[in-house]
Amino acid sequence: MVLDTFDRPLRNLRLSVTDRCNLRCSYCMPEQDYVWLPREDLLHFEEIERLVDVFIDLGVDKVRLTGGEPLLRRDVPTLVAKLAARPAIRDLAMTTNGVLLAQHAHALRDAGLHRLTVSLDTLHADRFKDLARSDEHHRVLEGIAAAAPLFPGLKIDTVAIRGVNDDELVELIEFGRGYGAEVRFIEYMDVGGATHWAMDRVLPRAEMLATLRTHYGEIAPVQEASSAPADRYRLPDGTIFGIISSTTEPFCHSCDRSRLTADGMWYLCLYAPSGTDLRRALRGGATDAELAELIRSTWSGRRDRGAETRLTERDRSPLIPIDTLRRDPHLEMHTRGG
């Protein structure tokens, strides 16, 4: 097991397969145009497999496929099948915006995907159009309906934003209950391309719980040993939901996640300003042993506690200016797999 400077293990790899997305959500991609990664730089499936094998040998046993929107990557069920064939990966998951999910759900299940998370920020089509600049809300709902029977324990992720969807907490839990899905509310984060972020738009965990207690009554925390980002809670009827409070109450002390972009840049923290270029080493002829040493030495020196550092800032504003983002697309959240 490889540990960083705070004894956090290297165990959880978020693997972006594309930086492209078919939505333009206001908290992630609010600008009008973007600089995309050159297609020739994107890792081939064989390269992804090789890097994953190196990570596995170093202790990684959780892999989550992300994007952008991962279902935009051609033949992604083929990659799922290749990774699912590795028994050392005990948790193979995917996060999707759901637009293309209905047509891919069976292929993903048949390929061996273990778990699935769908992003859904509102149950109202008009709000969805404002949030995501898209009329595809019905396709997201169709995707959830198609996937829920195939992936028991489906998770639904909702970015909770004050004044936007903060009146839908109960409605979303009830929607998830209808599909046997666990809803997780995520505090609005000031990462990557969240250029419209402001602290007064963050809906803190404490307020979410207060709202839900008013409707449901007593809510009990679920006691469990886990490095997962969500704190989980149980309603009086047994329904479980989660809250990821990474803005107001960060979980950096237990974070075992790192992120590999579609072109092979490896980031140790969602807030990290720079990463390690594994593609250059890979295509430059590095052996597996050399790749392993590069990864091991980088993680061993990891001191990142980005969300905690941001919490200490007095005049907190969006993390990265727009002109800087346009010069380096790796700084975008949709590139490094939020």
C-alpha positions in Angstrom: 0.0 0.0 0.0 1.3 3.4 -1.0 0.6 6.2 1.6 0.9 10.0 1.2 2.4 12.4 3.8 -0.9 12.2 5.8 -1.1 8.4 5.6 -3.9 8.5 3.0 -3.7 5.4 0.8 -3.6 5.3 -3.0 -6.9 3.3 -3.5 -9.4 5.2 -5.6 -8.9 6.3 -9.2 -11.3 8.5 -11.1 -10.6 7.9 -14.8 -11.9 10.5 -17.3 -12.4 9.0 -20.7 -13.3 12.3 -22.5 -13.4 16.0 -21.8 -16.4 16.5 -24.1 -19.9 16.9 -22.7 -23.3 17.2 -24.2 -24.6 19.5 -21.5 -23.4 22.9 -20.3 -24.3 23.0 -16.6 -23.9 26.4 -15.0 -21.8 25.2 -12.1 -19.3 23.3 -14.3 -19.3 24.8 -17.9 -20.9 28.2 -17.7 -18.9 29.9 -20.5 -19.9 30.0 -24.1 -16.8 28.3 -25.6 -14.1 25.9 -24.5 -10.6 24.7 -25.5 -10.8 20.9 -25.9 -8.0 18.4 -25.5 -6.4 17.4 -28.9 -8.0 14.1 -29.9 -4.6 12.6 -30.8 -3.6 13.1 -27.1 -6.4 11.0 -25.7 -5.3 7.7 -24.3 -6.2 4.6 -26.3 -8.0 1.9 -24.4 -4.9 -0.2 -24.4 -3.0 2.7 -22.7 -5.7 3.1 -20.2 -5.6 -0.6 -19.4 -1.9 -0.5 -18.9 -2.0 2.4 -16.6 -4.8 0.9 -14.6 -2.8 -2.3 -14.2 0.1 -0.2 -12.8 -2.3 1.5 -10.4 -3.8 -1.8 -9.3 -0.3 -3.1 -8.5 0.2 -0.1 -6.2 -3.1 -0.7 -4.3 -5.9 0.9 -6.3 -9.1 -1.3 -6.1 -11.7 1.3 -6.9 -12.1 2.8 -10.4 -14.7 5.3 -11.5 -15.2 6.2 -15.2 -16.0 9.9 -15.6 -15.8 12.7 -18.2 -16.9 15.1 -19.4 -19.7 12.7 -20.3 -18.2 9.2 -20.5 -20.9 7.8 -22.7 -19.7 10.2 -25.5 -16.6 8.1 -25.7 -17.0 5.6 -28.5 -17.2 2.0 -27.5 -16.9 2.8 -23.8 -18.7 -0.5 -22.8 -15.7 -2.3 -24.4 -13.4 -0.5 -21.9 -15.8 -1.4 -19.1 -15.6 -5.1 -20.0 -11.8 -5.0 -20.1 -11.6 -3.4 -16.7 -14.4 -5.5 -15.2 -12.3 -8.6 -16.2 -9.7 -7.5 -13.6 -10.7 -9.1 -10.3 -8.4 -6.7 -8.3 -10.9 -4.0 -9.1 -13.5 -4.6 -6.5 -15.6 -1.5 -7.3 -16.0 -0.4 -11.0 -18.4 2.5 -11.3 -19.4 5.3 -13.7 -20.8 8.8 -13.3 -23.0 10.0 -16.2 -25.4 12.9 -16.9 -27.9 10.3 -18.1 -28.7 11.8 -21.5 -27.4 8.8 -23.4 -28.0 6.3 -20.6 -31.2 4.6 -21.8 -29.5 3.4 -25.0 -26.4 2.2 -23.1 -27.7 0.8 -19.8 -28.0 -2.8 -20.8 -24.6 -2.8 -22.6 -22.9 -1.3 -19.4 -24.6 -3.9 -17.2 -23.6 -6.8 -19.6 -20.1 -5.4 -19.8 -19.8 -5.9 -16.0 -20.1 -2.3 -14.6 -20.7 -2.7 -10.9 -22.3 0.6 -9.9 -23.8 3.7 -11.6 -24.3 7.3 -10.6 -26.5 9.7 -12.5 -26.4 13.5 -12.2 -29.8 15.1 -11.8 -30.0 18.6 -10.4 -33.7 19.2 -10.9 -37.0 17.5 -11.6 -38.3 20.4 -13.5 -37.7 20.7 -17.2 -37.7 24.5 -17.3 -35.0 24.6 -14.5 -33.0 21.9 -16.3 -33.0 24.1 -19.4 -31.7 27.0 -17.4 -29.1 24.9 -15.5 -27.8 22.7 -18.3 -28.7 24.8 -21.4 -30.4 21.7 -22.8 -33.9 20.4 -23.6 -32.8 16.8 -22.8 -34.3 16.6 -19.3 -36.8 13.9 -20.5 -33.9 11.7 -21.7 -32.2 11.9 -18.3 -35.4 10.7 -16.6 -35.7 7.9 -19.2 -32.1 6.9 -18.6 -32.7 6.6 -14.8 -35.9 4.6 -15.5 -33.9 2.2 -17.8 -30.9 1.9 -15.5 -32.5 1.6 -12.1 -33.6 -2.1 -12.5 -30.2 -3.0 -13.9 -28.1 -1.3 -11.2 -29.6 -1.9 -7.8 -28.5 0.9 -5.4 -28.3 3.4 -8.2 -27.1 6.8 -7.0 -28.5 10.2 -8.0 -26.2 13.2 -7.5 -27.6 16.6 -7.1 -25.6 19.9 -6.9 -27.7 21.9 -4.4 -27.6 25.6 -5.2 -29.3 28.3 -3.1 -32.0 30.0 -5.0 -31.9 27.5 -7.8 -33.0 24.1 -6.6 -32.9 24.4 -2.9 -36.7 23.9 -2.7 -36.5 20.4 -4.3 -34.7 18.4 -1.6 -37.7 16.5 -0.5 -39.0 16.1 -4.1 -35.7 14.6 -5.2 -35.5 12.1 -2.3 -39.1 11.0 -3.1 -38.1 10.6 -6.7 -35.1 8.5 -5.8 -37.2 6.4 -3.5 -39.4 5.5 -6.4 -36.5 3.9 -8.1 -34.7 2.5 -5.1 -32.0 5.0 -5.7 -29.9 6.8 -3.1 -29.9 10.6 -3.6 -26.7 12.5 -2.7 -26.8 16.3 -2.4 -23.5 18.0 -3.2 -22.6 21.5 -2.0 -21.7 23.8 -4.8 -17.9 23.8 -5.2 -15.5 26.5 -6.3 -13.4 24.2 -8.5 -12.2 24.4 -12.1 -14.6 26.2 -14.4 -17.1 27.2 -11.8 -16.6 30.8 -12.8 -20.0 31.9 -11.5 -19.4 30.5 -8.0 -20.1 32.6 -4.9 -20.2 31.6 -1.3 -23.7 33.0 -0.9 -25.0 30.4 -3.5 -23.7 27.5 -1.4 -26.4 25.6 0.4 -24.6 24.1 3.5 -25.2 20.7 4.8 -26.6 22.1 8.1 -29.3 23.9 6.1 -30.1 20.9 4.0 -30.6 18.8 7.1 -32.8 21.4 8.8 -35.0 21.5 5.7 -35.3 17.8 5.6 -36.0 17.5 9.3 -38.9 19.9 9.0 -40.5 17.6 6.5 -39.5 14.1 7.7 -38.8 14.5 11.4 -35.7 13.0 13.1 -32.8 12.1 10.8 -30.1 9.7 12.0 -26.5 9.7 10.7 -25.4 6.3 9.3 -22.4 5.1 11.3 -19.9 3.4 9.0 -16.2 3.3 8.3 -15.7 4.6 4.8 -13.5 7.0 2.8 -16.5 7.8 0.6 -17.2 11.6 0.2 -20.8 11.5 1.3 -22.0 11.5 4.8 -25.1 9.2 4.8 -28.3 9.7 6.8 -31.4 7.6 7.5 -35.0 8.9 7.4 -37.5 7.5 9.9 -38.8 5.1 7.3 -35.3 3.7 6.6 -34.6 5.7 3.4 -30.9 6.5 3.0 -29.6 9.7 1.5 -26.2 11.4 1.4 -24.6 14.8 1.6 -21.2 15.7 0.2 -20.2 18.8 2.1 -16.9 19.4 0.5 -17.2 23.2 0.5 -18.2 23.9 4.1 -17.0 20.8 5.9 -14.2 19.2 3.8 -13.2 15.5 4.0 -9.6 16.0 2.9 -8.2 14.0 5.9 -9.6 10.8 4.5 -9.5 11.5 0.7 -7.9 8.6 -1.2 -9.0 9.8 -4.6 -6.8 10.8 -7.6 -7.9 11.8 -11.1 -6.5 10.8 -14.5 -7.6 12.9 -17.4 -8.5 11.5 -20.8 -5.0 12.6 -22.1 -3.1 11.1 -19.2 -2.5 14.0 -16.7 -2.7 12.7 -13.2 -4.0 15.0 -10.5 -3.8 14.3 -6.7 -6.6 16.8 -5.8 -9.6 18.3 -7.5 -8.1 21.7 -6.5 -4.6 20.9 -7.6 -3.1 23.6 -10.0 -0.9 21.0 -11.8 -0.6 17.3 -12.4 1.8 14.6 -13.5 2.0 13.8 -17.2 1.7 10.0 -17.4 1.0 10.0 -21.1 4.4 11.5 -21.8 6.1 8.7 -19.8 3.9 6.1 -21.3 4.4 7.1 -24.9 8.1 7.9 -24.2 8.8 4.2 -23.6 8.7 4.0 -19.8 8.5 0.4 -18.5 5.8 -0.6 -16.1 8.3 -0.5 -13.3 9.3 3.1 -14.2 5.6 4.1 -14.4 5.0 2.5 -11.0 7.9 4.4 -9.5 6.7 7.7 -10.9 3.3 7.1 -9.5 4.6 5.9 -6.1 7.0 8.7 -5.6 4.4 11.3 -6.6 1.7 10.0 -4.3 4.2 9.5 -1.4 4.9 13.2 -1.5 1.2 14.2 -1.7 0.3 17.0 0.8 -2.9 18.2 -1.0 -5.8 19.3 1.2 -7.3 21.7 -1.3 -10.8 22.0 0.1 -9.5 22.7 3.6 -7.1 25.3 2.3 -9.9 27.1 0.4 -12.1 27.0 3.6 -9.5 29.2 5.4 -9.6 32.0 2.7 -11.3 35.1 4.0 -12.4 36.6 0.7 -13.3 33.5 -1.2 -14.1 33.8 -4.9 -14.0 31.6 -8.0 -10.8 29.5 -8.0 -9.4 30.2 -11.4 -9.9 33.3 -13.8 -11.5 32.7 -17.2 -8.4 33.7 -19.1 -6.3 31.2 -17.2 -8.8 28.4 -17.9 -8.7 29.1 -21.6 -4.9 28.8 -21.6 -5.0 25.4 -19.8 -8.1 23.2 -20.3 -6.7 20.8 -17.7 -7.9 23.2 -15.0 -11.5 22.7 -16.0 -13.6 20.4 -13.8 -15.1 18.7 -16.9 -11.5 17.7 -18.0 -10.3 16.2 -14.7 -13.5 14.4 -13.9 -15.1 16.4 -11.0 
